[in-house]
């Protein structure tokens, strides 16, 4: 008869720098059940709507998650703009696309590096982050920040990018993509990497849909759903196509993120080529009076912002549903049946951000 043991995983783990705690029920070395304990972090960011006016809160929204900061701020702004019937200038819309996709690239490259580190592939980890630094350089040159951009604002964006700078970025992307291809070949073809990922953590298409998975976790299981395709008109104009894999395992989730980086490069190029000439922001008067839920596609998946205004400068309510929160039930579905040594890799494949989840 197999010996049953309960092993605590997290909130501090040498592989996973995220404060998630799982009680893993083991029979010998095989996990038969995973019981999550969340709620270890309380930052009170949603409560701040009572003390920060609706314009200032854009900066707070960006700090819900550092890696996804721009898209957090952008989604908040889109919700306010919808309530106040604000039309964002065309150039600002395209600049938002560029910074959103730069954010997606740097997030996925960070994740690829952490995945390599979890497998003990230190040189691949360093090379992934070296390529990420090239993206962060572009972000810094165009916004002044490297992780927290501070560029999104209600009615448009705070910074413009000159025609000359856009042309320079367009040329630099070729070199960065060549560097990227060097490391992605290793993730795709290296036998030791495939040994750790192929067939591990299989999530069926039906389970992914029924359990509410989002982002690469969902699309790696064959569900063609990306909020960029549904809600943001600029991506339709740029011929965006969601990246989908079908095997639903850890390897498929890795391939989806790699292919999404390539798609982001293409979207940035097309946005630069189609960049209209207009103002970059609208003058805002009044305050939001009403409620709206805005959705956007972060690197980790769909984020939802619900806001309710009362006509004053302070909002009545803010509620954020982050992609990690949505991906925890699918994670708990795929963990049972795997060896204890596979669990850090499995948890990483949802690209968790627990501080983001527990605002």
N, C-alpha and C positions, 0 to 999 in steps of 0.2 A: 504494500500500500504506500502511495506517495506521501511524503511528509509535506504538510501544509504550513507555510510561513507567511507572515505579513512583513513586508519590507517597506520602510518609508522612502519615497523618492522625492527629493526637494524638501523645502523651498530653495536650498542651496546645494548645487551639484557641480562638480568640476567640469562637466561637459556643457551644462545648460545654465547660462547666466540669467534665468528667468525665475521669479519667485512663485512657481507653481508647486503644489504639494499633491502627490498621489500616494495613496496606500495601495501597494501592489500585493495581491494575494497570490502566492506562489505554491505550486506543487513541484517539489524539487527545484529545477531551474526554469520551469515554464509558468508564465503568468496566466492565471485563470480569471482574474477580476482586477479592475482598477477603480478605486474609489477616490474622487477628487475632493480636495479641500481648497476652496478659493476664498478670497476676502482677507488676504493678509496685508493688503495695502489700502490705505484710505487717504486720498489727497483732497477730497472735497471740491473738485473743480466744477462740478455741475452747480454746486451751491453758490459759486462766485457770481452767478448771473444777478444775484440780489445786490451785489456791491460794485460790479464793473458794468459800465454802460454798454449798450449793444455794439457800439463801435470798438471799444477797448477789448471786448471779449474775443475778438478775432485772434489776438495774441495769446489768450488763454487756450483757445481751441487748438492752436498750433502746438501747444505744449502738452496736450493729452498724450501724444506719442511723438517722440523725437524723429524716428525714422520715417514716419508717415506724416510729418508735420504739415507740409504744404497742402496736402489733400484734406487733412482735417480742417485747416483754416478755410480752404476753398469751399468745402461742403457746407460749413457754417454760413459763409457769405452767400452761397446760392440759396439757402433757406430764407435768409433775411431779404434777399433781392426779390424772391418770389412773393413774399408777403407785401413788400412795398412797391411791387410792379416796376422794378428798376431794370432797364435794358442796359446790359454791359456792352461797351464799344467792341466792334469786331476784332480790333488788334489785341485788346485785352483778353478776349476769348482764346485767341491763338497763343498768346504768351502763357496763359494758364495751361494750355495743352503741353507746351514745351517743358515748363517746370514740373508738371505732373509726371511726364514721362521720364525726365531726368531723375525725379524722386523715385520712380519705380525701378529704374536701372540701378541706382545706388543701393536701394533696399534689397533687390535680388542678388546683387553682387556681395553685399554683406552676408546674406543668408548662405550663398554658395561657399563663402569662406568659413562660416561657422560649421557648415556640414562637413567640409573637408577636415576641419579641426576635430570634429567629433569622431571622425574615422581615423584620426592620428596622422593625417596627410598634411603635415605642417607646411611644406613648400607650396602646396596647392592653396592652402589657406592664405599665405602671404601674397601669392601671385593674384588671387582674387581681389584682395584688398588693395593691391597696387593699382589694378585697373579701376577699382572704385574711386581711388584718389583722383584719377583723371577726370571723372565725372564731378566729383566734389569741387575740383578746381574751376570747372565751368560754372557751377552753381554759385561759387564764391564771387567770381568775376561779374556775374550778372545780377546778383541780389545782395552781396555783401556778407552773406552767411554761408555756412557749409552744411549744416544740418537743419537748423531753424532758419527758414528763408526770410520771413517777415514781408513777403511780397503780396500776399492776398489781401484784398480790402473790399469792403462792400461797395459795389459799383464799378469794380475793375481791378487794377493792380497798382502797386506803389512804384514800380520801377519799369522803365522802358529798356529795350535792347536795340541798339542802333543797327542800321542795315549792314554796316561794315563788320560789326561784331557777329551778327547772324551768319554772314558769309564765312567768317573765320571759324565759327562753331561747326558749320556744315563741313568744312574741310577737315577739321580735327576729328570728327566722328569716324572717318575712314580708318585712321590710325588706331583709335581706341577699339574699334570693332575687330581689327586684325589681332590686337592683343587679346581681346576677349575670345576669339576663336581658338587661340592657343590653349586656354584653360578649359573651354567647354568640350574640346575633343577628349580631354582626360576624363571629365565627368561622364561623357557619353560612352567611351570605349574601354577605359581602363578596367581590366578584369577584377581587381580588388575592390573598386568602387561598385561595380555591378553586383559583386558577391554580397555586399552589405545592403543593397537597395532593391534588387530585383526580387519580386514575390513577397516582399516584406510590407505588412500593413495594407493588404488589399481591401479597398472600399468599393463595393459594387455601385453601379450607376443608380440602382433603386435605393440603396441605403444612403448614398450621398444626397439624393434629392429629398428623401423622406426625413432625414436627420437635419436638414437645413445647412449643409456644408456650403461654403462660399469660397470664391477665389480659386487659386491653383488646386486646392483640395477638392473642389467640385469639378473643375474642368478636367483634371487628371483621371476622373472616373467616367468621362465621356459625356458630361452634360455641357452643352454649348450655351453658357450663360455668362455674360460679362456686362456689367452695368454701363460701361462706356458705350456699348452698342445700343442700349435702350434709352438712356436719359440725356446724353450730352451730344447735341447736334453736330459739334465740330468733328467728332470722331466719325460720324457718318460721312461728312464731307471729305474726310481724309481716307476713305475706303478701309476703315479698320475692320479686321477680322479676328474674332476670338481664337485663342490657342487652345486646342483640345487634344487630349490623349485618352486612350481607352482602357489601359490595363489596371488603373486605379491603385497601383502600388507606390512605394516610396520612390522608385526609379521614375515612374511617370510624373510624379509631382516635381521631381528635379528637372525633367525634360521640359515640362510646361513652363517653369520659371526661366530656363535657358532660352526657350523660343520666344517668351514674352520680352526678354531683353532685346532680342533681335527685332521684334515687332516695334518696340519702343524707339529704337534707332530709326526705323523707317518712318514712324509717325512724326518724329522730330524733324527729319529731313523734309517731309511733305508739308509740315506746318511752316517751316522756314520759307519754302518755295511759294506757299500760298498766303504769306503774311500780308494782311491788308494794311493800308496806311490810314490811321485814325487816331483819335484820342485814346488814352489808356485808362481813363476813369470818368465816372459821372459825379457831379456834385450831388450830395445827399442832403435832403431836408426832411424833417419830420422824424417819426419813429415807427417801428413795426407795430401793427395792430391786427392781430389775427394769429393763425397757426399754420404750420406747414412742416412736412417731412421731406428732407432732401436726401438723395442717395448718390453715392459715388463709388468708384472702384479703386480701392487702395491696393498697394502691392499684395497685402494679405487677403484681400477680398472685399466684399461689399460693406460699406459703412453707412449708417443711417443716422441723420440728425433730425430730431424733432424739436422745434422751438415754438413758444407761445408768447406773443407780445400783447401789451395792454395799451399801447399808444404813448407810453412814457419811455424814457431812455433806458430803463431797466426791464429786462424780460421777466415774465412770470415763471417760465419753465424752460429748462433745457434737458434733453435726454439724448444720450448717444448710445447706439448699439454698434459695437466694434466687431470686426471679423473674427478675432480670436474667440470671443464669446460664442459665436455661431459655430466655430469649428471644434469646440471641446466635446460635444456629444459624438460627432464622427470619430474623434480621436479615441474616446472610451470604447467605441465599437470595434476598432481595429487592434487594440492592444492585446486582448485575451488570445491565448494560443501561441504567443511568441516568447522567445527566450529573454531572460532578464537583460542580457547584453544588448538586445535590440531596442530596448525602451528609449534610451536617450535619442537614438536616430529617429524613432517613430514620433516622439514628441516634437523634435525639431522640424519634421516634415510639414507641420501645420504653420510653421514660422510664428511661434507664439509670442505675444506681447501682453504679459499679464498686467503690467502697470497701466497699459492702455485700456485693458478690459475693466480694471477696477478703479477707474478715475477717483 
